[in-house]
């Protein structure tokens, strides 16, 4: 599931970062590169991705 189109970051990578950093979005962005280019994936209505970063973090927290 694509979370960041610019840096080709997928949900599994976000989930691993959430294991390390909880819901610290800045740390997750630094670890994965998600949301560090065009920043579209930081917006809930981004159409470039399957799951925007904020939603991916929430989902990962629920699954862990």
TIKELUM-413419 format. One record per atom (N, C-alpha, C, O, CB): residue number from 1; residue in one letter; atom name; x, y, z negated. Coordinates in nm, 4 decimals. Each point is the difference from the previous one (the first is absolute). Glycine has a CB too. Example, Ala and Ser with C-alpha at 12.3 -4.5 7.8 and 13.67 -1.06 7.14 Angstrom:
2
{node 1 "A" "N" {1.3190 -0.5690 -0.7800}}
{node 1 "A" "CA" {-0.0890 0.1190 0.0000}}
{node 1 "A" "C" {0.0900 0.1200 0.0000}}
{node 1 "A" "O" {0.1036 -0.0019 -0.0665}}
{node 1 "A" "CB" {-0.2928 -0.1154 -0.0581}}
{node 2 "S" "N" {0.1542 0.2223 0.1966}}
{node 2 "S" "CA" {0.0820 0.1190 -0.0060}}
{node 2 "S" "C" {-0.0770 0.1090 -0.0730}}
{node 2 "S" "O" {0.0509 0.1108 -0.0169}}
{node 2 "S" "CB" {0.0675 -0.1736 0.2314}}
//
This chain:
64
{node 1 "X" "N" {0.0853 -0.1167 0.0000}}
{node 1 "X" "CA" {-0.0853 0.1167 0.0000}}
{node 1 "X" "C" {0.0909 0.1243 0.0000}}
{node 1 "X" "O" {0.0793 0.0199 -0.0920}}
{node 1 "X" "CB" {-0.2678 -0.1451 -0.0316}}
{node 2 "X" "N" {0.1756 0.2068 0.2264}}
{node 2 "X" "CA" {0.0864 0.1166 0.0165}}
{node 2 "X" "C" {-0.0403 0.1138 -0.0931}}
{node 2 "X" "O" {-0.1164 0.0399 -0.0046}}
{node 2 "X" "CB" {0.1534 -0.1060 0.2420}}
{node 3 "X" "N" {0.0612 0.1180 -0.3117}}
{node 3 "X" "CA" {-0.0230 0.1099 -0.0936}}
{node 3 "X" "C" {0.0647 0.1288 0.0505}}
{node 3 "X" "O" {-0.0531 0.1087 -0.0229}}
{node 3 "X" "CB" {0.0429 -0.2732 -0.1669}}
{node 4 "X" "N" {0.1238 0.1538 0.2579}}
{node 4 "X" "CA" {0.0687 0.1177 0.0549}}
{node 4 "X" "C" {0.0466 -0.0314 0.1406}}
{node 4 "X" "O" {0.0878 -0.0840 0.0198}}
{node 4 "X" "CB" {-0.0142 0.1579 -0.2497}}
{node 5 "X" "N" {-0.1324 -0.0064 0.3275}}
{node 5 "X" "CA" {0.0310 -0.0235 0.1401}}
{node 5 "X" "C" {0.1409 0.0485 0.0349}}
{node 5 "X" "O" {0.0739 -0.0703 0.0689}}
{node 5 "X" "CB" {-0.3178 0.0909 -0.0151}}
{node 6 "X" "N" {0.2813 0.0972 -0.0999}}
{node 6 "X" "CA" {0.1295 0.0595 0.0367}}
{node 6 "X" "C" {0.1185 -0.0852 -0.0437}}
{node 6 "X" "O" {0.0981 -0.0129 0.0734}}
{node 6 "X" "CB" {-0.2039 0.2362 -0.0906}}
{node 7 "X" "N" {0.0970 -0.2811 -0.1014}}
{node 7 "X" "CA" {0.1112 -0.0779 -0.0546}}
{node 7 "X" "C" {-0.0289 -0.1496 -0.0057}}
{node 7 "X" "O" {0.0748 -0.0761 -0.0614}}
{node 7 "X" "CB" {-0.0121 0.2752 -0.0711}}
{node 8 "X" "N" {-0.1720 -0.2409 0.1971}}
{node 8 "X" "CA" {-0.0366 -0.1415 0.0105}}
{node 8 "X" "C" {-0.0005 -0.0695 -0.1365}}
{node 8 "X" "O" {0.0622 -0.1046 -0.0187}}
{node 8 "X" "CB" {0.0346 0.1020 0.2495}}
{node 9 "X" "N" {-0.1685 0.0635 -0.3253}}
{node 9 "X" "CA" {-0.0098 -0.0548 -0.1352}}
{node 9 "X" "C" {-0.1332 -0.0734 -0.0125}}
{node 9 "X" "O" {-0.1056 0.0523 0.0357}}
{node 9 "X" "CB" {0.2515 0.1338 -0.1316}}
{node 10 "X" "N" {-0.1380 -0.3078 0.0445}}
{node 10 "X" "CA" {-0.1187 -0.0837 -0.0133}}
{node 10 "X" "C" {-0.0374 -0.0181 -0.1473}}
{node 10 "X" "O" {0.0796 0.0270 -0.0900}}
{node 10 "X" "CB" {-0.0189 -0.1456 0.3038}}
{node 11 "X" "N" {-0.1833 0.0724 -0.2357}}
{node 11 "X" "CA" {-0.0551 -0.0122 -0.1347}}
{node 11 "X" "C" {0.0878 -0.0831 -0.0927}}
{node 11 "X" "O" {0.0154 0.0344 -0.1172}}
{node 11 "X" "CB" {-0.2408 -0.0120 0.2163}}
{node 12 "X" "N" {0.2826 -0.1299 -0.0494}}
{node 12 "X" "CA" {0.0834 -0.0855 -0.0850}}
{node 12 "X" "C" {0.1170 0.0777 -0.0597}}
{node 12 "X" "O" {0.0386 -0.0228 -0.1147}}
{node 12 "X" "CB" {-0.1032 -0.1744 0.2544}}
{node 13 "X" "N" {0.1209 0.2895 -0.0608}}
{node 13 "X" "CA" {0.1109 0.0823 -0.0502}}
{node 13 "X" "C" {-0.0486 0.0963 -0.1088}}
{node 13 "X" "O" {0.0693 0.0240 -0.0989}}
{node 13 "X" "CB" {0.0446 -0.0412 0.3237}}
{node 14 "X" "N" {-0.2335 0.0714 -0.2047}}
{node 14 "X" "CA" {-0.0583 0.0897 -0.1005}}
{node 14 "X" "C" {-0.0269 -0.0780 -0.1279}}
{node 14 "X" "O" {0.0259 0.0492 -0.1098}}
{node 14 "X" "CB" {-0.1301 0.0943 0.2903}}
{node 15 "X" "N" {0.0529 -0.2635 -0.1667}}
{node 15 "X" "CA" {-0.0318 -0.0827 -0.1168}}
{node 15 "X" "C" {0.1264 -0.0299 -0.0809}}
{node 15 "X" "O" {-0.0027 0.0042 -0.1230}}
{node 15 "X" "CB" {-0.1914 -0.1062 0.2478}}
{node 16 "X" "N" {0.3030 0.0722 -0.0571}}
{node 16 "X" "CA" {0.1263 -0.0252 -0.0700}}
{node 16 "X" "C" {0.0476 0.1252 -0.0732}}
{node 16 "X" "O" {0.0494 -0.0088 -0.1124}}
{node 16 "X" "CB" {0.0108 -0.1641 0.2846}}
{node 17 "X" "N" {-0.0746 0.2884 -0.1092}}
{node 17 "X" "CA" {0.0402 0.1256 -0.0637}}
{node 17 "X" "C" {-0.0892 0.0316 -0.1195}}
{node 17 "X" "O" {0.0473 0.0525 -0.1008}}
{node 17 "X" "CB" {0.0373 0.0312 0.3214}}
{node 18 "X" "N" {-0.2128 -0.1154 -0.2097}}
{node 18 "X" "CA" {-0.0931 0.0234 -0.1109}}
{node 18 "X" "C" {0.0377 -0.0881 -0.1192}}
{node 18 "X" "O" {-0.0158 0.0419 -0.1147}}
{node 18 "X" "CB" {-0.1685 0.0180 0.2781}}
{node 19 "X" "N" {0.2337 -0.1806 -0.1381}}
{node 19 "X" "CA" {0.0463 -0.0867 -0.1087}}
{node 19 "X" "C" {0.1110 0.0690 -0.0789}}
{node 19 "X" "O" {0.0071 -0.0129 -0.1223}}
{node 19 "X" "CB" {-0.0682 -0.1916 0.2568}}
{node 20 "X" "N" {0.1471 0.2774 -0.0645}}
{node 20 "X" "CA" {0.1135 0.0669 -0.0643}}
{node 20 "X" "C" {-0.0376 0.1343 -0.0624}}
{node 20 "X" "O" {0.0485 0.0349 -0.1076}}
{node 20 "X" "CB" {0.1001 -0.1485 0.2706}}
{node 21 "X" "N" {-0.2362 0.1893 -0.0941}}
{node 21 "X" "CA" {-0.0229 0.1400 -0.0377}}
{node 21 "X" "C" {-0.1419 0.0339 -0.0443}}
{node 21 "X" "O" {-0.0286 0.1156 -0.0312}}
{node 21 "X" "CB" {0.2056 -0.0630 0.1893}}
{node 22 "X" "N" {-0.2657 -0.1509 -0.1613}}
{node 22 "X" "CA" {-0.1385 0.0287 -0.0376}}
{node 22 "X" "C" {-0.0643 0.0926 0.1017}}
{node 22 "X" "O" {0.0116 -0.0226 0.1205}}
{node 22 "X" "CB" {0.0461 -0.0076 -0.3625}}
{node 23 "X" "N" {-0.1257 0.1346 0.1949}}
{node 23 "X" "CA" {-0.0679 0.0898 0.0934}}
{node 23 "X" "C" {0.0799 0.1286 0.0252}}
{node 23 "X" "O" {-0.0580 0.1022 0.0367}}
{node 23 "X" "CB" {-0.1604 -0.1959 -0.1151}}
{node 24 "X" "N" {0.3503 0.0895 0.0591}}
{node 24 "X" "CA" {0.0874 0.1150 0.0245}}
{node 24 "X" "C" {0.0208 0.0162 0.1513}}
{node 24 "X" "O" {0.0904 -0.0600 0.0581}}
{node 24 "X" "CB" {0.0262 0.0263 -0.2830}}
{node 25 "X" "N" {-0.2013 0.1150 0.2868}}
{node 25 "X" "CA" {0.0019 0.0131 0.1454}}
{node 25 "X" "C" {0.1342 0.0499 0.0521}}
{node 25 "X" "O" {0.0472 -0.0474 0.1033}}
{node 25 "X" "CB" {-0.2912 0.0910 -0.1105}}
{node 26 "X" "N" {0.3059 0.0508 -0.0621}}
{node 26 "X" "CA" {0.1298 0.0525 0.0450}}
{node 26 "X" "C" {0.1047 -0.1116 0.0064}}
{node 26 "X" "O" {0.0752 -0.0093 0.0970}}
{node 26 "X" "CB" {-0.1316 0.2338 -0.1977}}
{node 27 "X" "N" {0.0611 -0.3083 -0.0020}}
{node 27 "X" "CA" {0.0970 -0.1102 -0.0029}}
{node 27 "X" "C" {-0.0305 -0.1021 0.1090}}
{node 27 "X" "O" {0.0913 -0.0536 0.0627}}
{node 27 "X" "CB" {-0.0608 0.0872 -0.3096}}
{node 28 "X" "N" {-0.1582 -0.0603 0.2690}}
{node 28 "X" "CA" {-0.0402 -0.0951 0.1041}}
{node 28 "X" "C" {0.0366 0.0549 0.1379}}
{node 28 "X" "O" {0.0475 -0.0740 0.0861}}
{node 28 "X" "CB" {-0.2364 -0.0101 -0.2321}}
{node 29 "X" "N" {0.1667 0.2129 0.1665}}
{node 29 "X" "CA" {0.0367 0.0626 0.1268}}
{node 29 "X" "C" {0.1506 -0.0072 0.0223}}
{node 29 "X" "O" {0.0453 -0.0293 0.1107}}
{node 29 "X" "CB" {-0.2431 0.1824 -0.1295}}
{node 30 "X" "N" {0.2744 -0.1269 -0.0846}}
{node 30 "X" "CA" {0.1461 -0.0038 0.0110}}
{node 30 "X" "C" {0.0491 -0.1416 0.0280}}
{node 30 "X" "O" {0.0899 -0.0206 0.0816}}
{node 30 "X" "CB" {-0.0741 0.2158 -0.2380}}
{node 31 "X" "N" {-0.0756 -0.2925 0.0881}}
{node 31 "X" "CA" {0.0401 -0.1407 0.0148}}
{node 31 "X" "C" {-0.0326 -0.0540 0.1395}}
{node 31 "X" "O" {0.0812 -0.0700 0.0603}}
{node 31 "X" "CB" {-0.1179 0.0379 -0.3062}}
{node 32 "X" "N" {-0.0827 0.0650 0.2968}}
{node 32 "X" "CA" {-0.0480 -0.0617 0.1241}}
{node 32 "X" "C" {0.0136 0.0889 0.1237}}
{node 32 "X" "O" {0.0037 -0.0501 0.1123}}
{node 32 "X" "CB" {-0.1608 -0.0775 -0.2524}}
{node 33 "X" "N" {0.1646 0.2580 0.1199}}
{node 33 "X" "CA" {0.0008 0.0936 0.1127}}
{node 33 "X" "C" {-0.1398 0.0385 0.0449}}
{node 33 "X" "O" {-0.0156 0.0865 0.0861}}
{node 33 "X" "CB" {0.2308 -0.1846 -0.0148}}
{node 34 "X" "N" {-0.3167 0.0351 -0.1282}}
{node 34 "X" "CA" {-0.1386 0.0318 0.0375}}
{node 34 "X" "C" {-0.0316 0.1448 -0.0351}}
{node 34 "X" "O" {0.0345 0.0481 -0.1079}}
{node 34 "X" "CB" {-0.1027 -0.2885 0.0720}}
{node 35 "X" "N" {0.0027 0.3086 0.1278}}
{node 35 "X" "CA" {-0.0441 0.1367 -0.0247}}
{node 35 "X" "C" {0.1094 0.1047 0.0074}}
{node 35 "X" "O" {-0.0214 0.1143 -0.0405}}
{node 35 "X" "CB" {-0.1512 -0.2118 -0.0990}}
{node 36 "X" "N" {0.2887 0.0611 0.1902}}
{node 36 "X" "CA" {0.1111 0.0944 0.0015}}
{node 36 "X" "C" {0.0259 0.0625 0.1369}}
{node 36 "X" "O" {0.0921 0.0806 0.0136}}
{node 36 "X" "CB" {0.0058 -0.2117 -0.1974}}
{node 37 "X" "N" {-0.1760 0.0962 0.2843}}
{node 37 "X" "CA" {0.0206 0.0568 0.1335}}
{node 37 "X" "C" {-0.1153 0.0962 0.0310}}
{node 37 "X" "O" {0.0045 0.1158 -0.0415}}
{node 37 "X" "CB" {0.1202 -0.3251 0.1194}}
{node 38 "X" "N" {-0.2263 0.1641 -0.0068}}
{node 38 "X" "CA" {-0.1088 0.0911 0.0403}}
{node 38 "X" "C" {-0.0997 0.0264 -0.1125}}
{node 38 "X" "O" {-0.0759 0.0967 0.0056}}
{node 38 "X" "CB" {0.1017 -0.1803 0.2269}}
{node 39 "X" "N" {-0.0256 -0.0020 -0.3341}}
{node 39 "X" "CA" {-0.0852 0.0108 -0.1184}}
{node 39 "X" "C" {-0.1484 -0.0274 0.0245}}
{node 39 "X" "O" {-0.0812 0.0212 -0.0901}}
{node 39 "X" "CB" {0.2442 0.1417 0.0079}}
{node 40 "X" "N" {-0.1999 -0.2084 0.1994}}
{node 40 "X" "CA" {-0.1403 -0.0330 0.0278}}
{node 40 "X" "C" {-0.0498 -0.1080 -0.0957}}
{node 40 "X" "O" {-0.1141 0.0059 -0.0456}}
{node 40 "X" "CB" {0.1471 0.0556 0.2875}}
{node 41 "X" "N" {0.0511 -0.1597 -0.2727}}
{node 41 "X" "CA" {-0.0435 -0.1129 -0.0834}}
{node 41 "X" "C" {-0.0235 0.0398 -0.1453}}
{node 41 "X" "O" {-0.0454 -0.0819 -0.0799}}
{node 41 "X" "CB" {0.1718 -0.0688 0.2307}}
{node 42 "X" "N" {-0.0964 0.2745 -0.1855}}
{node 42 "X" "CA" {-0.0305 0.0488 -0.1341}}
{node 42 "X" "C" {-0.1457 0.0444 -0.0105}}
{node 42 "X" "O" {-0.0525 0.0187 -0.1097}}
{node 42 "X" "CB" {0.2914 0.0526 0.0832}}
{node 43 "X" "N" {-0.3028 -0.0547 0.1410}}
{node 43 "X" "CA" {-0.1393 0.0438 0.0064}}
{node 43 "X" "C" {-0.0918 -0.1209 0.0166}}
{node 43 "X" "O" {0.0286 -0.0898 0.0792}}
{node 43 "X" "CB" {0.0424 0.3109 0.0204}}
{node 44 "X" "N" {-0.1800 -0.2232 -0.1736}}
{node 44 "X" "CA" {-0.0934 -0.1129 0.0050}}
{node 44 "X" "C" {-0.0632 -0.0193 0.1381}}
{node 44 "X" "O" {-0.0414 -0.1109 0.0340}}
{node 44 "X" "CB" {-0.0046 0.1498 -0.2751}}
{node 45 "X" "N" {0.0382 0.0678 0.3206}}
{node 45 "X" "CA" {-0.0653 -0.0109 0.1304}}
{node 45 "X" "C" {0.0984 -0.0191 0.1157}}
{node 45 "X" "O" {-0.0359 0.0228 0.1155}}
{node 45 "X" "CB" {-0.1456 0.1192 -0.2062}}
{node 46 "X" "N" {0.3043 -0.1833 0.0612}}
{node 46 "X" "CA" {0.1000 -0.0243 0.1037}}
{node 46 "X" "C" {-0.0439 -0.1167 0.0879}}
{node 46 "X" "O" {-0.0285 -0.1090 -0.0496}}
{node 46 "X" "CB" {0.2110 0.1973 -0.1012}}
{node 47 "X" "N" {-0.1877 -0.0648 0.2807}}
{node 47 "X" "CA" {-0.0441 -0.1043 0.0928}}
{node 47 "X" "C" {0.1154 -0.0790 0.0609}}
{node 47 "X" "O" {-0.0231 -0.0916 0.0789}}
{node 47 "X" "CB" {-0.1742 0.2321 -0.0295}}
{node 48 "X" "N" {0.3213 -0.1065 -0.0847}}
{node 48 "X" "CA" {0.1172 -0.0695 0.0535}}
{node 48 "X" "C" {0.0297 -0.1306 -0.0727}}
{node 48 "X" "O" {0.0755 -0.0836 0.0499}}
{node 48 "X" "CB" {0.0155 0.3043 0.0154}}
{node 49 "X" "N" {-0.1506 -0.2383 -0.1838}}
{node 49 "X" "CA" {0.0356 -0.1145 -0.0843}}
{node 49 "X" "C" {-0.1231 -0.0809 -0.0389}}
{node 49 "X" "O" {-0.1133 0.0471 0.0099}}
{node 49 "X" "CB" {0.3095 0.0811 -0.0968}}
{node 50 "X" "N" {-0.1713 -0.2513 0.0422}}
{node 50 "X" "CA" {-0.1090 -0.0856 -0.0469}}
{node 50 "X" "C" {-0.0456 0.0405 -0.1402}}
{node 50 "X" "O" {-0.1183 -0.0083 -0.0330}}
{node 50 "X" "CB" {0.2076 -0.1794 0.1738}}
{node 51 "X" "N" {0.0070 0.2319 -0.2229}}
{node 51 "X" "CA" {-0.0280 0.0336 -0.1387}}
{node 51 "X" "C" {0.0932 0.1144 -0.0402}}
{node 51 "X" "O" {0.1213 -0.0199 -0.0069}}
{node 51 "X" "CB" {-0.1963 -0.2191 -0.0469}}
{node 52 "X" "N" {0.0212 0.3579 0.0273}}
{node 52 "X" "CA" {0.0854 0.1124 -0.0399}}
{node 52 "X" "C" {0.0732 -0.0290 -0.1314}}
{node 52 "X" "O" {-0.0455 -0.0815 -0.0803}}
{node 52 "X" "CB" {-0.1115 0.2384 0.1977}}
{node 53 "X" "N" {0.2690 -0.0905 -0.1383}}
{node 53 "X" "CA" {0.0837 -0.0267 -0.1166}}
{node 53 "X" "C" {-0.0737 0.0088 -0.1331}}
{node 53 "X" "O" {0.0146 -0.0915 -0.0811}}
{node 53 "X" "CB" {0.1731 0.1779 0.2127}}
{node 54 "X" "N" {-0.2659 0.0177 -0.1592}}
{node 54 "X" "CA" {-0.0695 0.0031 -0.1302}}
{node 54 "X" "C" {-0.0911 -0.1217 -0.0210}}
{node 54 "X" "O" {-0.0062 -0.0550 -0.1100}}
{node 54 "X" "CB" {0.0142 0.3050 0.1194}}
{node 55 "X" "N" {-0.0773 -0.2911 0.0949}}
{node 55 "X" "CA" {-0.0871 -0.1181 -0.0089}}
{node 55 "X" "C" {0.0821 -0.1275 -0.0154}}
{node 55 "X" "O" {-0.0406 -0.0919 -0.0712}}
{node 55 "X" "CB" {-0.1314 0.2092 0.2110}}
{node 56 "X" "N" {0.2860 -0.1233 -0.0741}}
{node 56 "X" "CA" {0.0861 -0.1177 -0.0093}}
{node 56 "X" "C" {0.0531 -0.0159 -0.1422}}
{node 56 "X" "O" {0.0085 -0.1114 -0.0517}}
{node 56 "X" "CB" {0.0554 0.1375 0.2940}}
{node 57 "X" "N" {-0.0282 0.0858 -0.3052}}
{node 57 "X" "CA" {0.0486 -0.0051 -0.1378}}
{node 57 "X" "C" {-0.1118 -0.0476 -0.0929}}
{node 57 "X" "O" {0.0228 -0.0850 -0.0861}}
{node 57 "X" "CB" {0.1417 0.2715 0.1341}}
{node 58 "X" "N" {-0.2840 -0.1325 -0.0309}}
{node 58 "X" "CA" {-0.1136 -0.0416 -0.0823}}
{node 58 "X" "C" {-0.0276 -0.1490 0.0167}}
{node 58 "X" "O" {-0.0210 -0.0715 -0.0980}}
{node 58 "X" "CB" {-0.0764 0.3017 0.1175}}
{node 59 "X" "N" {0.0975 -0.2760 0.1044}}
{node 59 "X" "CA" {-0.0275 -0.1418 0.0265}}
{node 59 "X" "C" {0.1082 -0.0884 -0.0601}}
{node 59 "X" "O" {-0.0300 -0.1041 -0.0584}}
{node 59 "X" "CB" {-0.0891 0.1669 0.2697}}
{node 60 "X" "N" {0.2447 -0.0219 -0.1974}}
{node 60 "X" "CA" {0.1097 -0.0777 -0.0568}}
{node 60 "X" "C" {-0.0133 -0.0096 -0.1518}}
{node 60 "X" "O" {0.0212 -0.1068 -0.0576}}
{node 60 "X" "CB" {0.1272 0.1790 0.2470}}
{node 61 "X" "N" {-0.1828 0.0372 -0.2535}}
{node 61 "X" "CA" {-0.0180 -0.0010 -0.1454}}
{node 61 "X" "C" {-0.1114 -0.0952 -0.0411}}
{node 61 "X" "O" {0.0104 -0.0675 -0.1024}}
{node 61 "X" "CB" {0.0706 0.3036 0.0924}}
{node 62 "X" "N" {-0.1882 -0.2419 0.0899}}
{node 62 "X" "CA" {-0.1115 -0.0909 -0.0295}}
{node 62 "X" "C" {0.0410 -0.1455 0.0177}}
{node 62 "X" "O" {-0.0438 -0.0873 -0.0750}}
{node 62 "X" "CB" {-0.1169 0.2643 0.1474}}
{node 63 "X" "N" {0.2453 -0.2025 0.0275}}
{node 63 "X" "CA" {0.0395 -0.1377 0.0295}}
{node 63 "X" "C" {0.1066 -0.0542 -0.0948}}
{node 63 "X" "O" {0.0170 -0.1214 -0.0118}}
{node 63 "X" "CB" {-0.0733 0.1669 0.2476}}
{node 64 "X" "N" {0.1273 0.0436 -0.3028}}
{node 64 "X" "CA" {0.1085 -0.0455 -0.0887}}
{node 64 "X" "C" {-0.0530 -0.0312 -0.1385}}
{node 64 "X" "O" {0.0766 -0.0396 -0.0879}}
{node 64 "X" "CB" {0.0873 0.1768 0.2172}}
//
